[in-house]
Amino acid sequence: MMEESTQTNNIIEKSKKKKGRPKGTAIFTEEEAKERARQRARIHYALNYEKERERKRMEYHAKKNIV
């Protein structure tokens, strides 16, 4: 009888534990989150070859018109 009750208690205790972070907690401050978003956007843009080629083309034409 005692063994059964301890087993059920252990099962109940395990199921009560919540996984993950509680709501309303932030890992980063707003400024840090904005900076991380900027960095991600910069990396995404740099990895996009079409946009990079277009940027270089525009840069070339801008220099050509100045001279």
PyMOL CGO cylinders between C-alpha atoms (Angstrom):
from pymol import cmd
from pymol.cgo import CYLINDER

trace = [
    CYLINDER, 0.00, 0.00, 0.00, 2.74, 2.46, 0.89, 0.3, 1, 1, 1, 1, 1, 1,
    CYLINDER, 2.74, 2.46, 0.89, 4.57, 1.76, -2.34, 0.3, 1, 1, 1, 1, 1, 1,
    CYLINDER, 4.57, 1.76, -2.34, 1.49, 2.50, -4.42, 0.3, 1, 1, 1, 1, 1, 1,
    CYLINDER, 1.49, 2.50, -4.42, 0.85, 5.81, -2.68, 0.3, 1, 1, 1, 1, 1, 1,
    CYLINDER, 0.85, 5.81, -2.68, 4.46, 6.97, -3.13, 0.3, 1, 1, 1, 1, 1, 1,
    CYLINDER, 4.46, 6.97, -3.13, 4.34, 6.05, -6.80, 0.3, 1, 1, 1, 1, 1, 1,
    CYLINDER, 4.34, 6.05, -6.80, 1.17, 8.07, -7.37, 0.3, 1, 1, 1, 1, 1, 1,
    CYLINDER, 1.17, 8.07, -7.37, 2.66, 11.01, -5.44, 0.3, 1, 1, 1, 1, 1, 1,
    CYLINDER, 2.66, 11.01, -5.44, 5.76, 10.94, -7.63, 0.3, 1, 1, 1, 1, 1, 1,
    CYLINDER, 5.76, 10.94, -7.63, 3.62, 10.91, -10.78, 0.3, 1, 1, 1, 1, 1, 1,
    CYLINDER, 3.62, 10.91, -10.78, 1.55, 13.85, -9.54, 0.3, 1, 1, 1, 1, 1, 1,
    CYLINDER, 1.55, 13.85, -9.54, 4.65, 15.84, -8.56, 0.3, 1, 1, 1, 1, 1, 1,
    CYLINDER, 4.65, 15.84, -8.56, 6.23, 15.27, -11.95, 0.3, 1, 1, 1, 1, 1, 1,
    CYLINDER, 6.23, 15.27, -11.95, 3.13, 16.38, -13.84, 0.3, 1, 1, 1, 1, 1, 1,
    CYLINDER, 3.13, 16.38, -13.84, 2.89, 19.61, -11.83, 0.3, 1, 1, 1, 1, 1, 1,
    CYLINDER, 2.89, 19.61, -11.83, 6.22, 20.88, -13.13, 0.3, 1, 1, 1, 1, 1, 1,
    CYLINDER, 6.22, 20.88, -13.13, 5.78, 23.42, -15.89, 0.3, 1, 1, 1, 1, 1, 1,
    CYLINDER, 5.78, 23.42, -15.89, 8.09, 23.44, -18.86, 0.3, 1, 1, 1, 1, 1, 1,
    CYLINDER, 8.09, 23.44, -18.86, 9.48, 26.56, -20.45, 0.3, 1, 1, 1, 1, 1, 1,
    CYLINDER, 9.48, 26.56, -20.45, 9.71, 30.12, -19.26, 0.3, 1, 1, 1, 1, 1, 1,
    CYLINDER, 9.71, 30.12, -19.26, 6.82, 31.81, -17.49, 0.3, 1, 1, 1, 1, 1, 1,
    CYLINDER, 6.82, 31.81, -17.49, 4.97, 34.39, -19.57, 0.3, 1, 1, 1, 1, 1, 1,
    CYLINDER, 4.97, 34.39, -19.57, 6.11, 37.96, -19.31, 0.3, 1, 1, 1, 1, 1, 1,
    CYLINDER, 6.11, 37.96, -19.31, 9.79, 37.19, -18.86, 0.3, 1, 1, 1, 1, 1, 1,
    CYLINDER, 9.79, 37.19, -18.86, 12.24, 38.49, -21.41, 0.3, 1, 1, 1, 1, 1, 1,
    CYLINDER, 12.24, 38.49, -21.41, 15.74, 37.29, -22.03, 0.3, 1, 1, 1, 1, 1, 1,
    CYLINDER, 15.74, 37.29, -22.03, 16.83, 40.57, -23.58, 0.3, 1, 1, 1, 1, 1, 1,
    CYLINDER, 16.83, 40.57, -23.58, 15.95, 44.19, -22.95, 0.3, 1, 1, 1, 1, 1, 1,
    CYLINDER, 15.95, 44.19, -22.95, 14.12, 46.10, -25.67, 0.3, 1, 1, 1, 1, 1, 1,
    CYLINDER, 14.12, 46.10, -25.67, 17.34, 47.71, -26.90, 0.3, 1, 1, 1, 1, 1, 1,
    CYLINDER, 17.34, 47.71, -26.90, 19.12, 44.36, -27.09, 0.3, 1, 1, 1, 1, 1, 1,
    CYLINDER, 19.12, 44.36, -27.09, 16.19, 42.81, -28.94, 0.3, 1, 1, 1, 1, 1, 1,
    CYLINDER, 16.19, 42.81, -28.94, 16.18, 45.68, -31.46, 0.3, 1, 1, 1, 1, 1, 1,
    CYLINDER, 16.18, 45.68, -31.46, 19.92, 45.35, -32.01, 0.3, 1, 1, 1, 1, 1, 1,
    CYLINDER, 19.92, 45.35, -32.01, 19.61, 41.59, -32.54, 0.3, 1, 1, 1, 1, 1, 1,
    CYLINDER, 19.61, 41.59, -32.54, 16.79, 42.20, -35.05, 0.3, 1, 1, 1, 1, 1, 1,
    CYLINDER, 16.79, 42.20, -35.05, 19.00, 44.70, -36.90, 0.3, 1, 1, 1, 1, 1, 1,
    CYLINDER, 19.00, 44.70, -36.90, 21.83, 42.20, -37.03, 0.3, 1, 1, 1, 1, 1, 1,
    CYLINDER, 21.83, 42.20, -37.03, 19.56, 39.44, -38.29, 0.3, 1, 1, 1, 1, 1, 1,
    CYLINDER, 19.56, 39.44, -38.29, 18.17, 41.75, -40.98, 0.3, 1, 1, 1, 1, 1, 1,
    CYLINDER, 18.17, 41.75, -40.98, 21.69, 42.76, -42.03, 0.3, 1, 1, 1, 1, 1, 1,
    CYLINDER, 21.69, 42.76, -42.03, 22.79, 39.12, -42.27, 0.3, 1, 1, 1, 1, 1, 1,
    CYLINDER, 22.79, 39.12, -42.27, 19.65, 38.14, -44.19, 0.3, 1, 1, 1, 1, 1, 1,
    CYLINDER, 19.65, 38.14, -44.19, 20.18, 41.00, -46.61, 0.3, 1, 1, 1, 1, 1, 1,
    CYLINDER, 20.18, 41.00, -46.61, 23.85, 40.16, -47.10, 0.3, 1, 1, 1, 1, 1, 1,
    CYLINDER, 23.85, 40.16, -47.10, 22.99, 36.52, -47.78, 0.3, 1, 1, 1, 1, 1, 1,
    CYLINDER, 22.99, 36.52, -47.78, 20.44, 37.45, -50.41, 0.3, 1, 1, 1, 1, 1, 1,
    CYLINDER, 20.44, 37.45, -50.41, 22.60, 37.38, -53.54, 0.3, 1, 1, 1, 1, 1, 1,
    CYLINDER, 22.60, 37.38, -53.54, 20.07, 39.06, -55.84, 0.3, 1, 1, 1, 1, 1, 1,
    CYLINDER, 20.07, 39.06, -55.84, 19.85, 42.15, -53.67, 0.3, 1, 1, 1, 1, 1, 1,
    CYLINDER, 19.85, 42.15, -53.67, 23.61, 42.19, -53.18, 0.3, 1, 1, 1, 1, 1, 1,
    CYLINDER, 23.61, 42.19, -53.18, 24.23, 42.09, -56.94, 0.3, 1, 1, 1, 1, 1, 1,
    CYLINDER, 24.23, 42.09, -56.94, 21.68, 44.85, -57.49, 0.3, 1, 1, 1, 1, 1, 1,
    CYLINDER, 21.68, 44.85, -57.49, 23.31, 46.96, -54.79, 0.3, 1, 1, 1, 1, 1, 1,
    CYLINDER, 23.31, 46.96, -54.79, 26.74, 46.55, -56.39, 0.3, 1, 1, 1, 1, 1, 1,
    CYLINDER, 26.74, 46.55, -56.39, 25.31, 47.43, -59.80, 0.3, 1, 1, 1, 1, 1, 1,
    CYLINDER, 25.31, 47.43, -59.80, 23.70, 50.59, -58.42, 0.3, 1, 1, 1, 1, 1, 1,
    CYLINDER, 23.70, 50.59, -58.42, 26.93, 51.48, -56.63, 0.3, 1, 1, 1, 1, 1, 1,
    CYLINDER, 26.93, 51.48, -56.63, 28.88, 51.08, -59.86, 0.3, 1, 1, 1, 1, 1, 1,
    CYLINDER, 28.88, 51.08, -59.86, 26.48, 53.31, -61.82, 0.3, 1, 1, 1, 1, 1, 1,
    CYLINDER, 26.48, 53.31, -61.82, 26.51, 55.94, -59.07, 0.3, 1, 1, 1, 1, 1, 1,
    CYLINDER, 26.51, 55.94, -59.07, 30.33, 56.12, -59.21, 0.3, 1, 1, 1, 1, 1, 1,
    CYLINDER, 30.33, 56.12, -59.21, 30.26, 56.20, -63.00, 0.3, 1, 1, 1, 1, 1, 1,
    CYLINDER, 30.26, 56.20, -63.00, 27.85, 59.20, -63.02, 0.3, 1, 1, 1, 1, 1, 1,
    CYLINDER, 27.85, 59.20, -63.02, 29.91, 61.14, -60.49, 0.3, 1, 1, 1, 1, 1, 1,
    CYLINDER, 29.91, 61.14, -60.49, 33.14, 60.93, -62.48, 0.3, 1, 1, 1, 1, 1, 1,
]
cmd.load_cgo(trace, "trace")
